[in-house]
Amino acid sequence: MSRPTWVAPASFAIAIAGTAVATYLTIAHFTSPKVLACVSTGVVNCERVTTSAQSEVFGVPVALIGLAWFLAMSGLCSPWAWRSAASWIRTARLAAVWTSMAFVLWLVYAELFVIRAICLWCTVVHVLAFALFVIVVLYGSEAAEDER
């Protein structure tokens, strides 16, 4: 069975969109959370989430980790990477999305039960990462057409 033609452009577009949102969150982290177009009261509170202790892992901003991940996924989900016969690309793509889902689940737990607030921009990143996860898990283990 061959991979649907929409997989490469869709996953690449999702990775680029994730890079854009993660860049925005990274800028907000290093400047001011006030630049985030998000309410800062109630359950939806981007400022509380992005300035919490959970917004860094071992001193590295989560937004920067997300930016690095989406940049890597942009390469791994580029149309050229999808056409590659190199098995390490498929392996890296699968490992990256499984790792990201574990991290996203931890972040969602932290938002809901530790911080007790939700960041809409973070949620966008989580949804984009989940979309990549679904696409890569469903279609990422197939070898490129050239390899068959």
trRosetta pair geometry for C-beta under 8 A, 3 or more apart (Angstrom, degrees):
i j d omega theta_ij theta_ji phi_ij phi_ji
1 142 7.5 -94 86 -111 81 139
2 142 7.7 128 -150 168 34 150
2 145 6.4 23 -132 -92 111 103
3 7 5.2 -65 165 21 111 151
3 8 7.9 85 124 -33 131 89
3 82 7.5 -138 103 -178 158 114
3 139 5.0 96 -136 -167 105 113
3 142 5.2 177 -60 76 104 146
3 145 7.9 -116 26 -50 97 90
4 7 5.3 120 71 -29 80 97
4 139 7.0 -82 28 -109 86 146
5 8 7.6 -52 -176 27 45 98
5 9 8.0 16 147 10 70 109
6 9 6.3 -74 -157 53 48 98
6 10 5.1 41 156 -23 85 121
7 10 6.1 -66 -139 42 18 107
7 11 6.0 9 169 -12 62 113
7 82 6.7 156 107 -141 103 147
7 135 6.1 152 -146 -170 83 109
7 139 4.8 -113 -125 117 146 161
8 11 6.3 -60 -139 40 22 102
8 12 6.1 20 162 -17 61 113
8 77 7.2 166 -147 176 55 68
8 78 7.6 12 -169 141 97 28
8 79 4.4 80 160 -109 132 68
8 82 4.0 -127 -100 33 109 163
8 83 7.5 21 -101 -37 152 80
9 12 5.7 -58 -143 40 30 112
9 13 6.1 31 159 -20 66 108
9 79 6.6 15 -69 -75 64 107
10 13 5.8 -55 -146 37 28 110
10 14 6.3 28 155 -18 64 106
10 135 6.6 -167 102 -112 113 150
11 14 5.6 -52 -146 37 33 113
11 15 6.3 34 154 -19 65 106
11 73 7.9 -115 166 168 95 100
11 77 3.9 -125 130 -162 108 125
11 82 7.5 129 55 -69 131 128
11 132 6.0 94 -145 -124 89 78
11 135 4.9 -166 -83 116 106 152
11 136 6.9 102 -127 -60 140 82
12 15 5.8 -55 -148 37 30 111
12 16 6.4 30 153 -18 64 106
12 74 6.9 71 -149 -148 68 62
12 77 5.0 -173 -77 124 56 94
12 78 5.5 77 -110 -113 118 39
12 79 6.2 -36 -43 -36 151 71
13 16 5.7 -54 -146 37 31 111
13 17 6.3 33 153 -19 65 106
14 17 5.7 -53 -147 37 31 112
14 18 6.3 33 152 -20 64 106
14 77 7.5 -58 61 137 93 162
14 128 5.4 168 -175 -159 91 88
14 131 5.2 -139 -141 101 149 124
14 132 5.5 -176 114 -66 134 88
14 135 7.5 158 26 7 153 147
15 18 5.6 -52 -147 37 31 114
15 19 6.4 38 151 -24 63 102
15 70 5.7 161 -166 -165 69 76
15 73 4.2 -153 -125 114 119 99
15 74 4.2 173 135 -82 123 59
15 76 7.9 175 -106 59 158 78
15 77 4.7 156 -23 55 144 135
15 128 8.0 146 -85 166 29 113
15 132 6.5 83 -70 -96 81 133
16 19 5.5 -48 -150 30 33 115
16 20 6.7 36 150 -21 63 101
16 74 5.9 90 -72 -116 63 112
17 20 5.6 -52 -154 32 34 114
17 21 6.6 26 153 -11 67 105
17 128 5.9 -151 96 -121 106 138
18 21 5.9 -56 -144 41 33 105
18 22 5.9 30 158 -16 68 111
18 66 7.4 -122 171 169 99 96
18 69 8.0 -67 141 98 131 90
18 70 3.9 -156 113 -122 106 131
18 73 7.0 7 69 70 142 135
18 125 6.2 93 -143 -135 86 69
18 128 4.2 176 -79 129 101 144
18 129 6.7 105 -122 -60 142 68
18 132 7.4 -33 -28 -30 152 134
19 22 5.9 -58 -140 43 26 109
19 23 6.2 35 155 -26 63 106
19 67 6.7 76 -143 -146 62 66
19 70 4.2 -172 -73 127 64 122
19 71 5.8 95 -114 -72 115 62
19 74 5.8 9 -46 -52 137 133
20 23 5.7 -53 -150 30 27 114
20 24 6.7 29 151 -19 61 104
21 24 5.5 -51 -153 34 35 116
21 25 6.5 32 151 -14 66 105
21 121 6.1 179 -171 -169 103 88
21 124 5.3 -139 -143 107 158 122
21 125 5.4 -160 112 -73 128 84
21 128 7.0 158 34 1 141 151
22 25 5.6 -52 -145 41 35 111
22 26 6.2 40 152 -23 66 105
22 63 6.1 159 -164 -170 70 70
22 66 4.1 -153 -125 117 121 101
22 67 3.9 176 136 -79 117 64
22 69 7.7 -165 -112 54 165 86
22 70 5.0 171 12 15 147 140
22 125 6.0 96 -72 -115 83 124
23 26 5.6 -54 -147 36 30 112
23 27 6.4 33 153 -20 64 103
23 67 5.9 101 -73 -118 54 118
24 27 5.9 -52 -149 34 28 111
24 28 6.5 28 152 -17 62 107
24 36 7.7 105 152 -109 102 75
24 121 6.7 -121 102 -156 120 138
25 28 5.5 -53 -148 37 34 114
25 29 6.4 40 151 -25 65 102
25 36 7.7 39 -108 -98 62 113
25 50 6.8 -146 -157 -118 91 127
25 63 3.8 -151 123 -130 102 120
25 66 6.8 12 72 67 138 138
25 67 7.7 -159 67 -52 96 100
25 121 5.6 165 -77 134 105 129
25 122 7.1 99 -112 -77 145 69
25 125 7.0 -28 -15 -48 152 141
26 29 5.5 -49 -149 30 33 114
26 30 6.5 13 159 -3 65 108
26 61 6.7 125 -126 105 72 138
26 63 4.3 180 -77 133 59 113
26 64 5.3 98 -120 -78 112 63
26 66 7.8 -154 -55 65 98 95
26 67 5.0 -1 -45 -39 141 143
27 30 6.3 -69 -148 47 28 97
27 31 5.8 -1 164 4 69 118
27 35 6.8 -74 118 94 102 151
28 31 6.3 -69 -129 52 24 91
28 32 6.9 -63 -157 86 62 35
28 33 5.4 64 171 -112 105 47
28 35 5.1 -149 -105 66 83 104
28 36 5.0 44 -123 -55 150 95
28 50 6.1 -17 120 169 121 158
28 63 7.2 -165 59 -109 90 168
29 33 7.7 36 -89 -75 39 79
29 50 6.3 -127 -86 180 77 107
29 55 6.9 -178 -119 161 112 123
29 61 4.6 90 168 -151 159 151
29 63 4.7 -169 -25 37 138 142
29 64 7.1 -105 68 -33 155 89
30 61 7.6 -98 -53 -28 82 164
31 35 5.9 33 90 -9 126 140
32 35 5.6 112 75 -15 81 92
33 36 5.5 -25 -176 5 64 118
33 40 7.7 112 126 -103 113 125
33 46 6.6 -180 -176 120 107 89
33 47 4.2 124 127 -123 135 74
33 50 4.8 155 -113 83 120 124
33 51 5.5 -85 -30 -43 148 107
34 47 7.2 32 -73 -99 51 121
36 46 4.5 -131 128 120 150 145
36 47 6.8 -172 49 -66 129 69
36 50 6.8 151 -39 8 153 156
36 119 7.8 -51 -177 -155 155 106
36 121 6.1 -108 -149 -11 115 144
38 44 6.9 -126 -179 156 98 99
38 45 7.8 124 135 -155 109 18
38 46 3.5 69 92 -8 146 137
38 47 7.5 -178 88 -26 105 71
38 119 6.6 36 166 -154 167 70
38 120 5.2 -175 -121 34 119 110
38 121 6.2 -100 -51 -18 141 100
39 42 6.7 2 124 42 131 106
39 44 5.4 67 61 103 111 103
39 45 6.8 -65 106 -95 78 51
39 46 7.4 121 62 5 43 92
40 45 5.4 68 -153 -146 43 79
40 46 6.6 -71 -89 49 73 74
40 47 4.2 20 -126 12 113 128
40 48 7.1 137 -158 -20 77 84
41 45 6.3 130 -13 -95 4 103
42 45 6.3 173 69 -52 49 99
43 116 7.6 -87 -128 158 71 69
43 117 6.1 179 -169 -127 39 57
43 118 6.0 20 149 16 83 98
44 117 7.2 112 -134 -170 10 81
44 118 5.4 -41 -105 72 60 92
44 119 7.7 116 -160 -104 66 22
44 120 6.1 30 -158 -44 115 99
45 48 4.0 25 123 19 121 116
45 49 6.4 142 95 -16 71 87
45 117 4.0 -56 51 -161 106 135
45 118 7.4 95 30 50 61 44
45 119 7.3 -57 87 -80 41 65
46 49 5.8 -62 -149 41 33 109
46 50 5.8 14 163 -7 72 116
46 119 4.2 87 -118 -134 66 89
46 120 6.3 -58 -69 27 110 77
46 121 5.9 56 -126 16 129 105
46 122 7.4 165 -127 -6 83 98
47 50 6.3 -64 -135 46 24 99
47 51 6.0 -2 170 3 63 118
48 51 6.6 -72 -138 48 20 94
48 52 6.3 42 157 -54 61 101
48 115 6.2 142 135 179 100 109
48 117 4.4 59 85 47 129 167
49 52 5.8 -42 -151 -1 27 119
49 54 7.9 -53 -162 76 63 108
49 55 6.9 119 146 -76 55 107
49 111 5.9 9 -121 -117 120 95
49 115 5.6 89 -105 149 66 160
49 117 5.3 -137 -54 98 89 106
49 118 6.9 12 -62 -176 142 12
49 119 3.7 -122 65 -41 152 113
49 122 6.0 -107 138 -6 146 147
50 55 5.3 89 -164 -116 36 142
50 63 7.2 32 -140 -47 102 126
50 119 6.0 99 -40 -104 90 150
50 122 7.5 -168 -70 -49 88 117
51 55 6.2 -24 -87 5 6 154
52 55 5.2 124 58 -20 67 96
52 110 7.6 161 108 157 145 113
52 114 7.7 120 170 116 145 105
52 115 4.8 -60 -92 -106 164 119
53 56 7.2 -74 -177 42 43 89
54 62 7.4 13 142 -35 66 143
54 107 7.4 145 156 -129 119 64
54 110 4.2 161 -163 180 161 143
54 111 7.9 -146 97 -60 148 54
54 114 6.1 107 -43 97 143 140
54 115 6.1 -104 31 -50 133 115
55 61 6.4 -14 148 -144 85 75
55 62 5.4 -115 -165 16 46 111
55 63 7.3 3 -173 -17 94 93
56 59 5.8 1 168 -131 126 14
56 60 6.2 148 -160 66 81 30
56 61 5.5 -47 -100 -94 80 42
56 62 6.5 -127 -86 -24 25 78
57 60 5.6 -32 68 61 73 89
57 62 6.1 87 -12 -80 99 79
57 65 6.6 14 36 -37 123 153
60 64 6.0 -112 174 74 86 122
60 65 6.0 92 127 -55 115 101
61 64 4.3 89 70 3 96 104
61 65 7.1 -160 99 -6 52 82
62 65 5.4 -51 -150 36 38 115
62 66 6.3 41 150 -20 67 104
62 107 6.8 128 -166 -107 147 123
63 66 5.6 -53 -150 37 32 113
63 67 6.4 36 150 -22 64 104
64 67 5.4 -47 -145 33 34 114
64 68 6.4 35 154 -18 64 102
65 68 5.9 -53 -150 37 30 110
65 69 6.3 31 151 -20 64 108
65 103 7.7 -135 132 -172 133 152
66 69 5.6 -55 -145 37 32 113
66 70 6.2 26 159 -14 67 106
66 125 5.6 -4 -163 -167 146 143
66 129 8.0 -89 -139 -63 98 129
67 70 6.0 -57 -144 40 28 105
67 71 6.3 31 155 -20 63 106
68 71 5.7 -55 -149 36 30 113
68 72 6.4 30 153 -18 64 106
69 72 5.7 -56 -151 37 31 110
69 73 6.2 27 152 -16 66 108
69 96 6.9 154 -156 -169 90 106
69 100 6.0 125 -176 -96 145 115
69 129 7.7 16 123 -110 135 115
70 73 5.4 -52 -140 41 35 112
70 74 6.3 49 153 -31 64 97
70 128 7.8 20 -108 120 120 131
71 74 5.5 -45 -152 23 32 117
71 75 7.1 28 151 -11 59 99
72 75 5.9 -58 -162 37 36 108
72 76 6.2 23 149 -9 70 113
72 96 6.4 -157 115 -127 122 146
73 76 5.4 -58 -135 49 38 107
73 77 5.4 16 167 -2 74 116
73 93 7.7 96 -129 -131 72 76
73 96 6.2 179 -82 138 89 144
73 97 7.9 92 -111 -71 120 81
73 132 6.0 -3 -167 -155 144 157
74 77 6.4 -63 -129 51 19 94
74 78 6.5 46 155 -58 57 90
75 78 5.8 -29 -151 -12 30 115
75 81 6.3 106 151 -53 56 142
76 81 5.2 -172 -159 162 29 163
76 89 6.2 170 -139 -166 80 84
76 92 5.9 -135 -113 106 132 107
76 93 4.5 168 167 -89 125 88
76 96 6.4 143 43 24 169 155
77 81 6.4 -27 -30 67 6 132
77 82 7.0 31 -159 -51 43 102
77 93 6.9 119 -66 -128 73 119
77 132 6.9 -87 -70 -137 152 110
77 136 7.6 -87 -92 -77 107 108
78 81 4.7 95 54 4 80 101
78 82 7.2 -147 91 -4 42 85
79 82 5.7 -55 -148 37 34 112
79 83 6.4 27 155 -15 66 108
80 83 5.9 -61 -150 40 30 107
80 84 6.6 48 148 -44 63 98
81 84 5.4 -38 -153 6 37 121
81 89 5.2 -169 -167 -168 93 137
81 93 7.5 138 147 -66 128 126
82 144 7.0 135 148 -102 49 98
83 144 5.4 85 -172 -143 34 130
83 145 7.6 -35 -139 31 73 92
83 146 7.0 62 177 -5 79 119
84 89 5.1 71 82 16 134 159
84 144 5.9 -170 81 -46 27 150
85 143 6.8 31 -139 -175 70 97
85 144 4.8 -106 -82 48 58 125
85 146 5.2 -91 -62 86 115 108
85 147 4.1 148 -134 -71 101 100
86 89 4.7 84 87 -7 100 104
86 90 7.8 179 102 -2 60 81
87 90 5.6 -52 -158 37 49 111
87 91 6.1 48 147 -19 75 107
87 143 7.6 -35 -93 -110 81 94
88 91 5.4 -55 -144 42 36 114
88 92 5.9 38 156 -22 69 106
89 92 5.8 -52 -143 38 28 109
89 93 6.2 31 155 -21 63 108
90 93 5.8 -55 -147 36 28 112
90 94 6.3 24 157 -14 64 108
90 140 5.9 153 -149 163 80 81
90 141 6.3 99 -180 -122 124 37
90 143 7.4 -64 -52 -98 154 52
91 94 6.0 -59 -148 40 28 108
91 95 6.1 26 156 -17 65 110
92 95 5.8 -56 -142 40 29 110
92 96 6.0 32 157 -24 64 109
93 96 5.8 -56 -148 34 25 113
93 97 6.7 15 159 -12 62 106
93 136 5.3 -152 151 -145 104 128
93 140 5.1 -143 111 -160 126 134
94 97 6.2 -60 -147 38 29 102
94 98 6.4 24 159 -14 65 109
94 136 6.1 -176 -92 152 54 114
94 137 7.3 101 -129 -93 85 58
94 140 5.5 168 -70 114 85 132
94 141 6.7 52 -76 -76 137 82
95 98 6.0 -60 -147 40 29 108
95 99 6.1 28 157 -18 65 111
96 99 5.9 -58 -146 39 26 110
96 100 6.2 27 156 -21 63 109
96 136 7.9 -75 71 171 92 174
97 100 5.5 -50 -142 36 34 113
97 101 6.5 37 157 -23 64 101
97 129 7.7 164 -138 -179 73 77
97 132 5.7 -148 -110 122 113 93
97 133 4.3 156 -179 -107 112 64
97 136 4.5 166 -19 65 158 143
97 137 6.6 -135 109 -44 142 86
97 140 7.5 156 12 5 143 165
98 101 5.9 -53 -151 31 31 110
98 102 6.9 32 151 -17 62 102
98 133 7.6 118 -72 -134 38 101
99 102 5.9 -56 -157 34 34 111
99 103 6.4 29 150 -15 67 109
100 103 5.5 -59 -148 41 35 111
100 104 5.9 37 154 -22 70 106
100 129 4.9 -139 154 -168 129 121
100 132 7.5 12 76 81 155 121
100 133 6.7 -142 80 -71 111 106
101 104 5.5 -49 -139 37 32 112
101 105 6.3 37 158 -21 63 103
101 129 7.2 177 -77 140 57 108
101 130 7.2 89 -107 -103 91 67
101 133 5.2 84 -65 -113 115 149
102 105 5.9 -54 -151 33 28 111
102 106 6.7 27 151 -17 62 105
103 106 5.7 -55 -152 36 33 111
103 107 6.3 32 151 -19 66 107
104 107 5.5 -55 -146 38 33 112
104 108 6.2 33 156 -19 67 104
104 126 4.9 129 -154 -134 115 88
104 129 5.3 -178 -69 93 140 141
104 130 6.8 -164 135 -59 168 86
105 108 5.8 -52 -144 37 30 110
105 109 6.3 35 153 -20 63 106
106 109 5.6 -55 -151 37 31 114
106 110 6.3 33 151 -21 65 105
107 110 5.5 -52 -147 35 33 113
107 111 6.4 34 153 -20 65 102
107 122 6.9 -142 157 177 127 123
107 126 6.9 -153 87 -87 125 116
108 111 5.7 -50 -147 34 33 112
108 112 6.2 20 159 -9 66 111
108 126 6.3 93 -66 -132 106 154
109 112 6.2 -66 -144 45 26 102
109 113 5.7 -29 180 28 67 115
109 114 7.3 55 130 -7 71 103
110 113 7.2 -73 -117 55 15 76
110 114 4.6 -36 -152 38 59 126
110 115 5.9 49 150 -8 75 103
111 114 7.6 15 -20 49 11 83
111 115 5.4 -37 -129 51 37 120
111 116 8.0 162 163 -42 44 9
111 117 6.5 -91 -164 81 77 49
111 118 5.3 72 167 -103 126 58
111 119 6.8 -116 -121 10 128 81
111 122 6.9 174 -80 102 142 145
112 115 7.9 51 14 53 16 80
112 116 7.2 29 175 -103 26 42
112 118 7.4 27 -78 -75 66 93
113 116 7.2 18 -149 -71 10 71
118 122 7.5 -144 -177 64 61 113
118 123 6.3 32 175 -51 105 123
119 122 3.7 69 81 10 112 113
119 123 6.6 -178 91 -14 58 82
120 123 5.4 -52 -149 34 34 116
120 124 6.7 41 150 -23 64 98
121 124 5.5 -44 -153 27 36 115
121 125 6.8 38 147 -16 63 101
122 125 5.5 -52 -155 35 38 114
122 126 6.3 39 147 -21 68 104
123 126 5.4 -49 -145 35 35 114
123 127 6.3 36 155 -20 66 103
124 127 5.9 -54 -148 36 30 110
124 128 6.4 28 154 -16 64 107
125 128 5.8 -57 -148 39 30 110
125 129 6.2 29 154 -18 65 107
126 129 5.8 -55 -146 38 29 111
126 130 6.3 31 153 -20 64 107
127 130 5.6 -53 -147 37 31 113
127 131 6.4 36 151 -23 64 103
128 131 5.6 -49 -148 32 32 114
128 132 6.6 32 152 -16 63 102
129 132 5.8 -53 -152 37 33 111
129 133 6.4 42 147 -25 64 104
130 133 5.2 -49 -149 32 35 119
130 134 6.5 36 154 -20 66 100
131 134 5.9 -51 -150 33 31 110
131 135 6.5 26 154 -14 64 107
132 135 5.8 -58 -146 41 32 108
132 136 5.9 22 161 -13 69 113
133 136 6.2 -63 -141 42 22 103
133 137 6.0 16 164 -14 63 114
134 137 6.2 -59 -140 40 23 105
134 138 6.1 13 164 -10 62 116
135 138 6.1 -68 -147 44 23 104
135 139 5.9 -37 177 34 63 111
135 140 7.2 85 123 -41 65 100
136 139 6.9 -81 -125 60 19 72
136 140 3.7 19 -167 -34 65 144
137 140 6.5 -3 -53 27 16 111
137 141 8.0 14 -160 -21 35 103
139 142 6.1 -44 -172 15 59 116
143 147 4.0 -97 162 77 121 138
143 148 6.1 143 91 -54 118 82
144 147 4.9 99 61 -5 77 104
144 148 7.9 -146 95 -11 47 84
145 148 6.1 -57 -161 24 39 112
